[in-house]
């Protein structure tokens, strides 16, 4: 019903004009596994995969080698180069689409194991040989009047809000996105502190339906990501649907008319709009957590949370204190160490870090060439970075109740992971037993969020101008912080690298449901949602990145957001096609899902009592994370199950004339 931008298919490639020598040089530096997959698309045969022999699961997130021996790699690259030259000389005929058996063989080589056949349609969808495999489609011809009667308000223009808007645009369903910031991107619009970058490979930390993005580095810094979202908002035709610098104050559901009345606030004041459905895409990591330290207001210098970093704030020649030692600190500390006269890091507890060999690696010209010109190369690069082999069996993160090997681990696999992580961290810290003792945790790995870096955080403490304080930040005074042992630390700038109020879902919005109860009252201290999306007593309210959907062992938020957007779009399709005004999750479905989730979460390291983490509520129950393999979540979110919902038809309909309400936006 709506024109959308063109999504590249497998055959949409740049012309191959490289010489033999150029092909040989490029092939020598490419990731082996996606190169072999490209040869299959070129030749239509999988012989080269058999020549490679058994491959192994990736050793780290950007490992594309399959652990094939160096000598064999040389031989395989020569065969691949010859296949590419032959394809070029033949005029680059249409790439071969693998049949089901070939696809299975390709996936097995990619993952280093035979996967459950359930994964095959999911990975094929991710590969998107024909373009956007998740594009919205109506099941039957629909009167546009019925579609127009279901206007939707999306709250947030981060990655979830953008994909939700794009699916609704494909459907022709009227929608508006409201965003509190002055631009799109959510977390990546707000976080611009020195060193900020994603710790998931960019080739998979991106939308599946955008295939032409050129990532300059494997792990993108914030300016690249900010530009990515701004560019996509325009390319996807969403900019005209977004109202920036607009906040939702309150949303109240009216059972009589099956609509939400939403109070908005912008520079022009407050206004109310009525919509048939409300989608929260506000995420979890957008409200800064500032620790309650005595005397903060007495400090005369600059206090700043990393998410509020100002472009004109410089640490050059300053005395800087950083409170926090987890993911954000890993990124900002090396940068501040280069600038500050002196830097002190206050560490409450150490964090486990995977020292990644390619964390700051640039994407080579040869890799860009291959992604532009070789069929399937970019797609299979993305696929391998999902590490599908790990999806159903994260043994290193599961508690073994029979484990007797000591409190430093929760299982044999977890202990082996501890040893691997420890080796990498020691190499980065250097030969300083005292510093190693402070920086290497004694609790089991993966109890807290696993972090990624190049070791620069640890190397910073080898500098003379950097101090690690493990005695706590007891109180502020006018010129700095006094630690738990009474030592004063002078400061011009205090940086809070302390994370977010991740479990205060939907705050500070006031969401009032069918019974008059606010959603925070309904949840109390234990937010839950069926599939992280729907909640009883709150009809036509859909959550994205809701409770229990933070990915703890595989995938990334783009995958989940695409699943959730598809589920919500299909819920609206069901309502429009069947003339339903409201759908409300049944309480028993909610209760059963919550019980299953609690049981599944109890098996994981996050539930272990050896250390705290931001996933847990005050009672120690894990709220944020998902225990489900991606394959399960993908299958469950294909479309709503009508048997799980109470449906309602009402006589009152939403009237959205051009002069009022959502139809006139923006």
Phi, psi and omega in degrees: 000349183219139177290138177230165182289156186286131178259127185293138173261182184300326184273356181277089187231158173288152179300140178266107182238005184295147176283171177303313182296320179294320177296315179301315182294319181293313184299328181297336184249013183267154172301131190294312187297310177297331176296315179296322178296322179296323178297323177299317179294329181284317188263338184079007182236153180253016181306321185293334176289321177292325177297328181289338181073188181299130176259167179245157178302144179308137181279340175204174195296334181247021178281111183250016188271337187067008184059029175286140183299155183299315181298317180291325177300319179301315180296316182292322179295323178296319177294320180295317180299319180294321179297321180293319179296317180297320178296317178299313184294336179274002179089019178054065178298165184307135180299149179282133172267120184296143174282172185304321180290320177295318179300318178299318179295320180294318180295321179296319177294323181294320187262348181077015180196165174275118181273158170305133179305340177303332183286338188300311178294329178293311181293323176298320178296317178298320180294325174055052182302329182264006183118226183274097184287348181253014181301144180293140176219135173283150179274342181203170179294134185235138174288126182300334177298320178293324178292315182295340180281001181238061178293146185236139172250125176253130181256108179115132179245036170277200185297323180292316181296324181291316180291326177295315178298320181296319179294321178291325177295319176301322183281341185080015178278129182294137181206157170223143175252128173252138186223129183288335179274178181266006178202170182277169175119344177059242180307320185275356167274324186276319186275107181224030179287159181303128178089356183297128177201163180281148177250025172239138181304132186296333181294341172245346174272068185190167183286141182292337185264005175245108191252000189248013180287132176258109180271123181289333179227159178296322179241108193284139171284164189301323181298327179292316180292320179299318178294323180302312182290320179296318179295318182293322178304323177285311186296325181277000179073031185258342187303321181290348180263357187256131171254109180277164179052042179228128183246151171268122177269316189207146174222128184236129180271133176253115185290330183292325182248358180056051176217163176256133170258120188244128177264124182247153175228130176219188181299334180276001180110199182261150176209163178239142175227155177245135181222156179281331181216148181237126179244120176268118176237040185276347178074190182244339191248064182221357178243108187302141174260115178253118180296148181274091180250131184304136171079017184301321183290345180282341184294131185269350180272203182264129171245130184213133170279146184302328180286351180247020182299131181269143181298334182263009179273123181237139177263005184301120178071012184257161171267120190237136173245131176247124177259116182125151185215027180253217191304313182294317180299322179303329183270321187275329185300313179301325180290315180292328179298327179286335188258320191287151169296315174211141181233129174241131179251122177268115182249118175282315175211147180288165182234143175286136183226130168274112177281106190268127184292344184238023187299326181246021183284137174278149174284127186284162175299323179297320179293318176299317179300315181295319180293330180280326194242338184262126184299127175082350186300311181295320182296316182285332173299314178299316184297317183293330182288348173284344180050061183299334181297334181278342194302313184267356186216065178279064188303328183289351181243010182250133181285127175265110182296343180267001184295129179231018186275003177119163186284353181284354182208170180242359180190170177296317179295322178294322179292321177296321176297320178300317181294319179296313180297319181298319179299314180295319181292319179298321180297324180281323181292322183097177187276070179225094185304323181293317179291321177300318181296328180280326189264343181260121184295156172256348176278163183295149175298150173073009169290318172261176178299129175290137183246160186228141176191178180260008181093355181298328177300315181289321180294334180300327183284356173276350180280149180290337183265012182236131180236140174255122178250121179249017184259008176083155175261099186283314181195158175268156159226192186296333189244004180165211183233138173261127182276182185294344178258007177088006179278133180269134179242111180294147180208141165263327182227134172245125183250125175268104172258060194245011173080206191224165174278070193292334186266000177269069185300136175072350178295149001271015179295144175258111184249115185249123186268195186300325184271359183091359179270139175287153183292328177292330175288320178300318183281325189057236184263007186228073178297133176216159174204143178296119185060015184075011191241315187236153185223135177301152178075001180231073182298147174057023172252127182234134181252141171243139188054045180277189182304138175075021179237004174290129186276121187259341183220356176196165178071196177202176188292336177296318179299309181298319182295322177294321176298313183293319179297320178296318179297314182293317178299321179288331174295316178294322176300314178302314180299315183289315183292327182257011177056049178255136181267330182214141170236136181226130181297137177288138181304323181294323178296317178299312182295316181295317180295318180298319180294317178296320180295314179301318181295317180293318181295329183296343180278342190267159180303330183300334181274353182293142186273009185284343180200155177277166174202168184280358179283340190261151172273184184298333180274359179088010178271135178288125183249318193284322196272157174259133176266002191269142168299153180300325182298320179295312183296321178298315179295319183291333185258016178299319178192154178296147173271113183304332181290347181269359187233151168268128181251149183223140169239136181233163180277329181285137179238155179283129176253114182240074180292162183302340184265359182207152173079194190291334184294339182268359185278163342277000000 
